[in-house]
Amino acid sequence: MSHASENDQNNASRPCRRCVVLRLFIMSVLAIGTVGLLIPEKLSIIRHLDTMDFALGAVGILAFLAISRHALEWMTKRNEENDQD
């Protein structure tokens, strides 16, 4: 068996990225719905927030992740350059 066919078999057993994201989204929606049904007073915090608050929070989180990823890539590249010297 060649190395390429082993990689194909490993990749075939994994679900695609879209499937993973979709599954996480569905589980999140179901979890929020379950909490809303079982413990409605816990979701009363959300009533005070509007759409703009959620949008700003999402953009802030994405910006933080993008900056963190860029910093990690820069540090990794810098360490690789130092190791080569």
N, C-alpha and C positions, 0 to 999 in steps of 0.2 A: 504494500500500500504506500503510495507516495505521500509526501508532506502536504502537498496542495489538497489532496482529497481528504486528509484528516482535518484541515482547516474548514473545508466545505461542510463536513459532517458536524463540526462544532458549531459553525454558524447556522446550520439548518436546524439545530435543536433549540436555538435561542429565538424568542419572539422578536419581531422587528421593533424598532424604536417607537414607531407610531402606536403599535399595539400596547407597549408598556405605558406610554403617556396616556392613552385612552383608558386603560385599566386603572391607573392611578386617579384619573379624573373621576371616573365612575365610583371608585371606592370613596373618594373624598366627598362627593355629593351624597352618597348613601350614609356616610358617617355623620355629616352635618344634619341630614334628615332624621337620622336615628336620635341624635342628641336633641334636636328640636321636638321630637315626639316624646321622648322619655324625660328630658329635663328642660322644659321651655324657659325657665327663669335664667338659665345659663346663656341663652341666646339674646337676652334683652339688651346686652351691651351693643349688639350690632344695630339695633334700632336707632341709636343715636348717631350713627355714622352715615354719611351720604356717599354717593357714587364717586365724588371727587376724592374723598379720603381713601377709598380703596384704590383708585387709580394712582394717586400719589404714592401710596405704600408700595404698590406693585412696581412702579417705575423706580422708586428708591431701592428696592430689593434687587431689581435687575441691574441697576447702575453699580451697586455694590459688588454684585457677582462678576460683572464685566471687568471692573477695576481690579478685583482680586485675581481673576484669571490672568489678566495682563501682567500683573505683578509677579505671579508665580511663574509664568512663562519667561519673563525677563530674568528672574533669579535663576531659573534652571539653565537658561542659555548662558548666563554669566558664569555659573559654576562649571559648565562644560568647557567654556573657553579657558577658565583658570586651570582646569584639570589637564588640558592639552599642553599648557605651557610648562 
